[in-house]
Amino acid sequence: MQLGTSINNDINTGYAEHDGKHALLAEVLHRWLFRPREPAGLRFLRRNWSWITETEGLSDYDVWLCIKGKGTMKVNSQVYNLRRGSALLFRPGDHLEGVHDPNDPLTIYAAHFEICDCATNNPIIADDCLTPRRFRLLDPVEPFEKLMEHYANVTDHHDELSKVEAPALLKIIWTWLWRLDLTMPRIAPDYLHHKLAPVLDRVKAYPEKRFKLGEMAELLGMNPDHLSRLCRRVTGYSFQAYCIRVRLARACWLLQHSPMTIEEVAMELGYPDIYSFSHQFKRVYGVAPSFFRRNQL
């Protein structure tokens, strides 16, 4: 199956139209130093966990990725529901109030850091237009989860190479979230997620299948155009582009955790040949499947 132009364009939605913002962030990132702070890594929060920041708020930046459990986080005056895929960026000065379900406690990846000016080595607060949003719900979660896992593994080491790699990974994490925010819509209400859940769950359960928008609309008893708009609002992608993202997230998992060859992964996910798979993988992730597997990105 050859990729259609419309799908290719949809996968890259926002990249061309935001070139000016990309250039600005790239210029500024050359002048920023990301300095890791403790604590960081994988954290299993206690059943009775709760968190209220001091009066002055946070002193540094925090990135959280929820990989399990349920809870809520109040950031200043905004309340966010937390579940798998919730990715948050807390900023200096933010006031937080967090709790979770003791019967389904949160497990998170966390990265705590400050940003400094390379010239002066003094801490700075990034301009709002160059700072990712405080919250987004990722679906699929696995690519960003892998990045946070890699950061956690690096910070477990305290050798000279890790001191170089950890700040570089923080810069990638920042850029990744910022890119996502350019292409994703504002968070849709929970009831829309529940409404679309039967379709999203089926796509994730059978990533190798090529679902048709019409048959999924029939499943929900709605017009295909309405389903298309709903899917874009909830996931940030058209229905077909979302299917591709889920399929390739599964490919990432297989490349990292299975002994299957790249050709076998392609066949497992319904691609007619390794060329079609590699072409689509590289369009989305920017690297070939072989490079991804070799470097365990």
For each residue, the residues with C-beta under 8 A, 3 or more apart:
1: 210 271 272 276
2: 276
3: 7 8 276 279 280 283
4: 7 8
5: 8 9
6: 9 10
7: 3 4 10 11 238 240 241 244
8: 3 4 5 11 12 283
9: 5 6 12 13
10: 6 7 13 237 238 240 241
11: 7 8 237 241 244 245 283 284
12: 8 9 15 16 283
13: 9 10 183 237 241
14: 17 18 182 183
15: 12 18 19 22 179 183
16: 12 19
17: 14
18: 14 15 21 22 182
19: 15 16 22 23
20: 23 24
21: 18 24 25 129 182
22: 15 18 19 25 26
23: 19 20 26 27
24: 20 21 27 28 129 130
25: 21 22 28 29 130 175 178
26: 22 23 29 30
27: 23 24 30 31
28: 24 25 31 32 126 130
29: 25 26 32 171 174 175
30: 26 27 118
31: 27 28 117 118 119
32: 28 29 115 116 117 118 124 126 171
33: 115 116 117 118 121 167
34: 113 114 115 167 168 170 171 174
35: 113 114 115 116 167
36: 40 111 112 113 155 166 167 170
37: 40 60 112 113 114
38: 112
39: 43 110 112
40: 36 37 110 111 112 151 152 155
41: 109 110 152 155 156
42: 107 108 109 149 152
43: 39 107 108 109 110
44: 105 107
45: 49 69 100 105 106 107 108
46: 49 105
47: 102 105
48: 102
49: 45 46 98 99 100 105 106
50: 97 98 99
51: 96 97 98 99
52: 96 97 98
53: 57 58 94 95 96 97
54: 57
55:
56: 59 93
57: 53 54 92 93 94 95 96
58: 53 61 62 90 91 92 93 94 96
59: 56 92
60: 37 92 112 113 114 123
61: 58 89 90 91 92 112 113 114 115
62: 58 88 89 90 110 111 112 113
63: 87 88 89 90 110 111 113 148 173 177
64: 86 87 88 90 108 109 110
65: 86 87 108 109 110 138 141 144 145 148
66: 69 71 82 83 84 85 86 87 106 107 108
67: 84 107 108 109 141 145
68: 84 106 107
69: 45 66 82 83 84 100 101 104 105 106 107
70: 81 82 83 100 101 104 106
71: 66 81 82 98 99 100 101 105 106
72: 79 80 81 82 98 99 100
73: 79 80 82 88 96 97 98
74: 77 78 79 80 96 97 98
75: 78 79 80 88 90 94 95 96 134 135
76: 94 95
77: 74
78: 74 75 134 135
79: 72 73 74 75
80: 72 73 74 75 86 88 134 135 187
81: 70 71 72 86 190
82: 66 69 70 71 72 73 86 98 100 106
83: 66 69 70 86 137
84: 66 67 68 69 141
85: 66 137 138 139 141
86: 64 65 66 80 81 82 83 135 137 138
87: 63 64 65 66 135 136 137 138 144 177
88: 62 63 64 73 75 80 134 135
89: 61 62 63 131 132 133 134 135 177
90: 58 61 62 63 64 75 94 96 134
91: 58 61 94 125 131 134
92: 57 58 59 60 61 114 125
93: 56 57 58 125
94: 53 57 58 75 76 90 91 134
95: 53 57 75 76
96: 51 52 53 57 58 73 74 75 90
97: 50 51 52 53 73 74
98: 49 50 51 52 71 72 73 74 82
99: 49 50 51 71 72
100: 45 49 69 70 71 72 82 104 105 106
101: 69 70 71 104 105
102: 47 48 105
103:
104: 69 70 100 101
105: 44 45 46 47 49 69 71 100 101 102
106: 45 49 66 68 69 70 71 82 100
107: 42 43 44 45 66 67 68 69
108: 42 43 45 64 65 66 67
109: 41 42 43 64 65 67 145 148 149 151 152
110: 39 40 41 43 62 63 64 65
111: 36 40 62 63 148 151 170 173
112: 36 37 38 39 40 60 61 62
113: 34 35 36 37 60 61 62 63 170
114: 34 35 37 60 61 92 123
115: 32 33 34 35 61 123 124 125 126
116: 32 33 35 120 121 122 123 124
117: 31 32 33 120 121 122 124
118: 30 31 32 33 121
119: 31
120: 116 117
121: 33 116 117 118
122: 116 117
123: 60 114 115 116
124: 32 115 116 117
125: 91 92 93 115
126: 28 32 115 130 131
127: 130 131
128: 131
129: 21 24
130: 24 25 28 126 127 178
131: 89 91 126 127 128 178
132: 89 136 174 177 178 180 181
133: 89 136 177 181
134: 75 78 80 88 89 90 91 94
135: 75 78 80 86 87 88 89 187
136: 87 132 133 177 180 181 184 187
137: 83 85 86 87 187 193
138: 65 85 86 87 141 144 180
139: 85 200 235
140: 143 204 245 246 249
141: 65 67 84 85 138 144 145 249
142: 145 146 249 250 252 253
143: 140 146 147 249 252 285
144: 65 87 138 141 147 148 176
145: 65 67 109 141 142 148 149
146: 142 143 149 150 252 256 297
147: 143 144 150 151 169 172 173 176 297
148: 63 65 109 111 144 145 151 152 173
149: 42 109 145 146 152 153
150: 146 147 153 154 169 296 297
151: 40 109 111 147 148 154 155 166 169 170 173
152: 40 41 42 109 148 149 155 156
153: 149 150 156 157
154: 150 151 157 162 165 166 169
155: 36 40 41 151 152 162 166
156: 41 152 153
157: 153 154 161 162
158: 162 163
159: 162 163
160: 163 164
161: 157 164 165
162: 154 155 157 158 159 165 166
163: 158 159 160 166 167
164: 160 161 167 168
165: 154 161 162 168 169
166: 36 151 154 155 162 163 169 170
167: 33 34 35 36 163 164 170 171
168: 34 164 165 171 172
169: 147 150 151 154 165 166 172 173
170: 34 36 111 113 151 166 167 173 174
171: 29 32 34 167 168 174 175
172: 147 168 169 175 176
173: 63 111 147 148 151 169 170 176 177
174: 29 34 132 170 171 177 178
175: 25 29 171 172 178 179
176: 144 147 172 173 179 180
177: 63 87 89 132 133 136 173 174 180 181
178: 25 130 131 132 174 175 181 182
179: 15 175 176 182 183
180: 132 136 138 176 177 183 184 236
181: 132 133 136 177 178 184
182: 14 18 21 178 179
183: 13 14 15 179 180 236
184: 136 180 181 236
185: 188 232 233 236
186:
187: 80 135 136 137
188: 185 192 193 233 234
189: 192 193
190: 81 193 194
191: 194 195
192: 188 189 195 196 230 233 234
193: 137 188 189 190 196 197 234
194: 190 191 197
195: 191 192 220 230
196: 192 193 199 200 220 227 230 231 234
197: 193 194 200 201
198: 201 202 219 220
199: 196 202 203 216 219 220 227 231 239
200: 139 196 197 203 204 234 235 242
201: 197 198 204 205
202: 198 199 205 206 211 216 219
203: 199 200 206 207 211 242 243 246
204: 140 200 201 207 246
205: 201 202
206: 202 203 209 211
207: 203 204 243 246 247 249 250 269
208: 247 268 269 270
209: 206 270
210: 1 243 270
211: 202 203 206 215 216 239 243
212: 215 216
213: 216 217 224 227 228 239 240
214: 217 218 224
215: 211 212 218 219
216: 199 202 211 212 213 219 220 227 239
217: 213 214 220 222 223 224 226 227
218: 214 215 221
219: 198 199 202 215 216
220: 195 196 198 199 216 217 227
221: 218
222: 217 226 227 230
223: 217 226 227
224: 213 214 217 227 228
225: 228 229
226: 217 222 223 229 230
227: 196 199 213 216 217 220 222 223 224 230 231 239
228: 213 224 225 231 232 238 239
229: 225 226 232 233
230: 192 195 196 222 226 227 233 234
231: 196 199 227 228 234 235 237 238 239 242
232: 185 228 229 235 236 237 238
233: 185 188 192 229 230
234: 188 192 193 196 200 230 231
235: 139 200 231 232 242
236: 180 183 184 185 232
237: 10 11 13 231 232 241 242 245
238: 7 10 228 231 232 241 242
239: 199 211 213 216 227 228 231 242 243
240: 7 10 213 243 244
241: 7 10 11 13 237 238 244 245
242: 200 203 231 235 237 238 239 245 246
243: 203 207 210 211 239 240 246 247
244: 7 11 240 241 247 248 280 284
245: 11 140 237 241 242 248 249 284
246: 140 203 204 207 242 243 249 250
247: 207 208 243 244 250 251 269 270
248: 244 245 251 252 280 281 284 285
249: 140 141 142 143 207 245 246 252 253
250: 142 207 246 247 253 254 269
251: 247 248 254 255 265 269 277 281 289
252: 142 143 146 248 249 255 256 285 292
253: 142 249 250 256 257 258
254: 250 251 257 258 260 265 268 269
255: 251 252 258 262 265 289 292 293
256: 146 252 253 293 296
257: 253 254
258: 253 254 255 265
259:
260: 254 264 265 268
261: 264 265
262: 255 265 266 274 277 278 289 290 293
263: 266 267 274
264: 260 261 267 268
265: 251 254 255 258 260 261 262 268 269 277 289
266: 262 263 269 271 273 274 276 277 278
267: 263 264 270 271
268: 208 254 260 264 265
269: 207 208 247 250 251 254 265 266 277
270: 208 209 210 247 267
271: 1 266 267 274 276 277 280
272: 1 276
273: 266 276 277
274: 262 263 266 271 277 278
275: 278 279
276: 1 2 3 266 271 272 273 279 280
277: 251 262 265 266 269 271 273 274 280 281 289
278: 262 266 274 275 281 282 288 289 290
279: 3 275 276 282 283
280: 3 244 248 271 276 277 283 284
281: 248 251 277 278 284 285 287 288 289 292
282: 278 279 285 286 287 288 289
283: 3 8 11 12 279 280
284: 11 244 245 248 280 281
285: 143 248 252 281 282 292 297
286: 282
287: 281 282 291 292 295 297
288: 278 281 282 291 292
289: 251 255 262 265 277 278 281 282 292 293
290: 262 278 293 294
291: 287 288 294 295 297
292: 252 255 281 285 287 288 289 295 296 297
293: 255 256 262 289 290 296
294: 290 291
295: 287 291 292
296: 150 256 292 293
297: 146 147 150 285 287 291 292
